[in-house]
Amino acid sequence: MKILKSFAFVALTVASAQSLMACDICGCFDANGACGMGIGPSSKYTMEIEKGFIGGVAEQFTHFGTLQADGHRIDQHGEFINSSMSQVFALYNFNKRFGLQLNVPMIYREWGSDVMPHQHTSGIGDVSLVGNVRLYERLQQNTTLTWSLLGGVKVPTGNSSKLQLSDDDLPQGIGGHDLALGSGSFDGVVGTSVYGRWHRWFGSAAVQYAIRTRGDFGHRYANDLVWNGGPGYYVVVKGDYTIAMQAVVAGETKGKDNFYGVADEDSAETMVTVGPQVNLSWRNKLNVQLAADLPVSIDNTGEQVVPDYRLRAAVSWKFW
């Protein structure tokens, strides 16, 4: 029974690769994995929901090192951004249908070029509170199918002062909206996800939409659509631990930001990434996630420094 409990628990966290689900500004780690679903393991390996608390930390590091103009790589002078987002999260499942998660991000960003000095900024980002509900479930010994919805709000707790920076003060392809720790706006998020399993094989798909409002200094980030999904397999199922691997394809598309209604030509992009994700669980309590995302297609407007890769890691602990 311990094997089956651990097996089911890993399914939850690996299911949707949620820490990629959003841009580097608004990324939000999901403790349960299935869009925040309050799902706990069962002795029958059917992923039944349990009341209880999950807490942990997540790290997302993104290196932006390629300068593009309207989707085409151009000559550059070492322009870069290194962005680290460390999140402390706490999820409480009230019952078998509903859970609520709080995310508190700590952000560090370094930027510069060969012709301009390197600089950095750090501090708390915008805190988010997200509720989630399971709408459908089919739970059997060898098969599982679930469908969930989420909705929440991001509040303006992060420092937005970098939004005031002029392009003349920054390296080519880098704007203040890339560096700000917060937006100064109250934003909404809605999403949905599905998860299916057959024996050791599983697959997931998720879509999330961020609804942005005008924030500080007249700046409004564009609404953001993100999605991901892919197949996976449990490669190790032992008494006290399991290892699962998933191939994740993800994408993001957003329009142009604006200042007081005037479009920022250097802000829209559409990106697709691929990469592996590995999850390890121990005794149905500890879960560790490691992942990498590599862009395969990036189309942008104007001049922007775009991502070369993203690394993700998370550790969570169940308190029941």
C-alpha positions in Angstrom: 0.0 0.0 0.0 2.9 2.4 0.7 4.0 2.0 -2.9 0.6 2.9 -4.2 0.3 5.9 -2.0 3.7 7.3 -3.1 2.9 6.5 -6.7 -0.4 8.5 -6.6 1.3 11.4 -4.8 3.9 11.9 -7.5 1.2 11.9 -10.1 -0.2 15.0 -8.7 2.9 17.1 -8.7 4.2 16.0 -12.1 0.8 16.3 -13.7 1.0 19.8 -15.1 4.5 21.3 -14.8 2.7 24.3 -13.4 5.8 26.3 -12.4 6.3 27.1 -16.0 2.7 28.2 -16.3 3.3 31.9 -16.7 5.9 34.4 -17.8 8.9 35.2 -15.7 7.1 38.2 -14.2 4.0 36.3 -13.1 5.1 32.7 -12.7 3.3 30.9 -9.8 4.3 27.5 -8.5 1.5 25.0 -7.9 2.0 22.8 -4.8 -0.3 20.1 -6.0 0.7 20.1 -9.6 -2.8 19.6 -11.1 -3.6 23.4 -11.2 -3.6 23.5 -7.4 -6.1 20.7 -7.0 -6.5 19.6 -3.4 -5.8 16.0 -4.2 -4.2 13.6 -1.8 -3.3 9.9 -2.3 -5.4 7.0 -1.3 -4.5 3.4 -0.3 -6.3 2.3 -3.5 -4.1 4.4 -5.8 -7.1 6.4 -6.9 -5.9 10.0 -6.1 -8.7 10.8 -3.6 -8.6 14.3 -2.1 -7.7 14.7 1.5 -8.0 17.6 3.8 -4.6 19.0 4.9 -1.7 21.4 4.4 1.2 21.4 2.0 4.1 23.8 2.3 7.4 24.3 0.5 9.7 26.4 -1.7 10.2 26.6 -5.4 13.0 28.2 -7.5 12.8 29.4 -11.2 16.0 30.7 -12.9 15.8 32.2 -16.4 18.7 33.3 -18.5 17.9 35.9 -21.1 20.9 36.2 -23.4 19.7 36.5 -27.1 18.8 39.8 -28.7 16.0 39.6 -31.2 14.3 42.2 -33.4 10.8 41.2 -34.7 11.5 37.5 -34.3 15.0 37.5 -35.8 18.3 37.3 -34.0 20.5 40.4 -34.4 24.1 41.4 -33.4 24.5 42.3 -29.8 27.0 43.5 -27.2 26.5 40.9 -24.5 23.1 42.1 -23.3 21.6 39.8 -20.7 19.2 39.4 -17.8 19.6 36.7 -15.1 16.3 36.3 -13.2 15.8 34.2 -10.1 12.3 33.8 -8.6 12.2 31.9 -5.3 8.7 31.3 -4.0 7.5 30.2 -0.6 4.1 28.6 -0.9 1.4 27.3 1.4 -1.6 25.3 0.3 -4.6 24.2 2.4 -7.2 21.7 1.2 -10.5 22.4 2.9 -12.3 19.3 1.7 -12.2 16.9 -1.2 -13.2 19.6 -3.7 -11.6 22.9 -2.8 -8.1 24.2 -1.9 -6.5 27.6 -1.5 -2.9 28.5 -2.1 -0.7 31.5 -1.1 2.5 32.2 -3.0 5.1 34.7 -1.8 7.9 35.3 -4.4 11.4 36.7 -3.6 13.1 38.0 -6.8 16.7 38.7 -7.8 17.5 40.2 -11.2 20.9 41.1 -12.7 21.3 42.8 -16.0 23.9 44.5 -18.2 26.0 44.3 -21.4 29.6 44.6 -22.6 29.2 48.4 -22.9 27.1 49.1 -19.8 27.8 48.2 -16.2 26.1 45.2 -14.6 23.4 46.1 -12.1 20.9 44.2 -10.0 17.7 44.5 -8.0 16.0 42.3 -5.5 13.0 42.1 -3.1 9.6 40.6 -2.7 7.4 40.2 -5.8 3.6 40.4 -6.2 1.9 37.9 -3.8 -0.9 35.7 -5.3 -3.8 33.9 -3.7 -5.4 31.2 -5.9 -8.4 28.9 -5.2 -9.0 25.7 -7.1 -11.8 23.2 -7.4 -12.1 19.7 -8.9 -15.1 19.5 -11.2 -14.8 15.9 -12.4 -13.1 12.7 -11.4 -12.9 9.1 -12.5 -10.8 7.2 -10.0 -10.0 3.5 -10.5 -7.1 1.2 -9.7 -5.4 1.3 -13.1 -6.9 4.5 -14.6 -7.5 8.1 -13.5 -9.1 11.1 -15.1 -9.6 14.5 -13.5 -10.7 18.0 -14.6 -10.1 21.1 -12.4 -10.5 24.9 -12.6 -8.7 27.6 -10.8 -9.2 31.3 -10.2 -7.3 33.9 -8.1 -5.8 37.3 -7.7 -2.3 38.8 -7.7 -1.9 41.8 -5.4 0.7 44.7 -5.9 3.2 44.0 -3.1 6.4 44.1 -5.3 8.5 47.2 -6.0 7.4 48.7 -9.4 9.9 51.6 -9.6 11.9 50.1 -12.5 8.9 50.8 -14.7 10.1 54.4 -14.7 13.5 53.6 -16.3 14.1 55.1 -19.7 15.5 53.0 -22.6 18.5 55.3 -22.6 19.4 54.1 -19.1 19.3 50.4 -20.1 21.1 48.0 -22.5 19.6 47.5 -25.9 16.6 45.1 -25.8 15.9 45.5 -22.1 13.0 47.6 -20.7 11.9 48.6 -17.3 9.0 46.2 -17.5 11.5 43.3 -17.7 13.2 44.3 -14.4 10.3 45.5 -12.2 9.7 43.3 -9.2 6.0 44.2 -9.3 3.4 45.7 -11.5 1.5 48.0 -9.1 -1.8 46.4 -10.4 -4.4 44.0 -9.1 -4.6 41.2 -11.6 -6.8 38.1 -12.1 -6.0 34.6 -13.2 -8.2 31.8 -14.4 -7.3 28.4 -15.7 -8.2 24.8 -16.3 -6.4 21.4 -16.4 -7.0 17.8 -17.2 -5.0 14.7 -16.0 -5.2 11.1 -17.1 -3.4 7.9 -16.1 -3.3 4.4 -17.4 -1.2 2.0 -15.4 2.3 3.7 -15.3 1.7 6.0 -18.2 0.1 9.4 -17.7 -0.5 12.7 -19.5 -1.6 16.2 -18.7 -2.7 19.5 -20.2 -3.3 22.9 -18.7 -4.2 26.4 -19.8 -4.0 29.6 -17.8 -5.0 33.2 -18.6 -3.8 36.3 -16.7 -6.0 39.3 -16.8 -4.0 42.4 -16.2 -5.1 45.9 -15.1 -3.3 49.3 -15.2 -0.6 49.6 -12.5 1.9 52.1 -11.4 3.2 54.9 -13.7 0.5 54.4 -16.2 1.9 50.9 -17.2 -0.3 48.0 -18.1 1.1 44.6 -18.8 -0.7 42.8 -21.6 -3.0 39.9 -20.8 -1.0 36.6 -20.9 -2.1 33.2 -22.2 0.0 30.2 -21.2 -0.4 26.5 -21.7 1.5 23.2 -21.3 1.2 19.5 -21.5 2.8 16.2 -22.4 3.2 12.5 -21.6 5.0 10.9 -18.7 5.9 7.5 -17.2 6.7 6.2 -13.7 10.2 4.7 -14.1 10.7 3.6 -10.5 8.1 2.5 -8.0 9.7 1.2 -4.7 8.5 0.9 -1.2 9.5 4.3 0.1 10.1 6.3 -3.0 9.1 6.8 -6.7 10.6 8.5 -9.7 8.5 9.8 -12.6 9.6 11.5 -15.8 7.5 13.7 -18.1 8.2 15.4 -21.5 6.7 18.9 -21.3 5.8 21.1 -24.2 4.7 24.6 -23.1 3.9 27.9 -24.7 3.1 31.6 -23.9 1.6 34.4 -25.9 1.0 38.0 -24.9 0.3 41.2 -26.6 1.9 44.6 -26.3 2.1 46.4 -22.9 1.1 50.0 -22.9 1.8 53.3 -21.1 -1.3 55.4 -20.6 -2.8 53.6 -23.6 0.3 54.0 -25.9 1.6 50.6 -27.0 5.1 49.5 -26.1 6.4 48.1 -29.3 9.1 46.1 -27.5 6.9 43.9 -25.4 4.8 41.3 -27.3 6.0 37.7 -27.8 4.9 34.2 -28.5 7.2 31.4 -27.3 7.2 27.6 -27.3 9.5 25.5 -25.1 10.2 21.8 -24.6 12.1 20.0 -21.8 12.2 17.2 -19.3 10.7 17.1 -15.8 11.7 14.7 -13.1 9.8 14.1 -9.8 10.9 12.2 -6.8 8.8 11.3 -3.8 9.7 9.8 -0.4 7.3 8.2 2.0 4.3 10.0 0.7 5.5 13.2 2.4 8.5 14.8 0.6 8.4 15.7 -3.1 11.2 17.1 -5.2 10.8 18.5 -8.7 13.6 19.2 -11.2 13.0 20.5 -14.7 14.5 22.4 -17.6 12.8 24.4 -20.4 14.5 25.1 -23.7 12.9 27.5 -26.3 12.3 26.1 -29.8 10.4 29.0 -31.2 10.3 32.7 -30.1 8.5 35.4 -32.1 8.6 38.9 -30.6 7.9 42.5 -31.5 10.6 45.2 -31.5 13.9 44.6 -29.9 13.9 42.3 -26.9 16.4 40.1 -25.0 14.7 36.7 -25.0 15.2 33.5 -22.9 17.9 31.0 -23.7 16.8 28.5 -21.0 14.9 28.1 -17.8 15.7 25.9 -14.8 13.2 24.9 -12.2 13.3 23.1 -8.8 10.8 22.7 -6.0 10.6 20.9 -2.6 7.2 20.4 -0.9 6.1 18.6 2.3 2.7 17.3 3.2 1.5 17.8 6.8 -1.0 15.0 7.0 
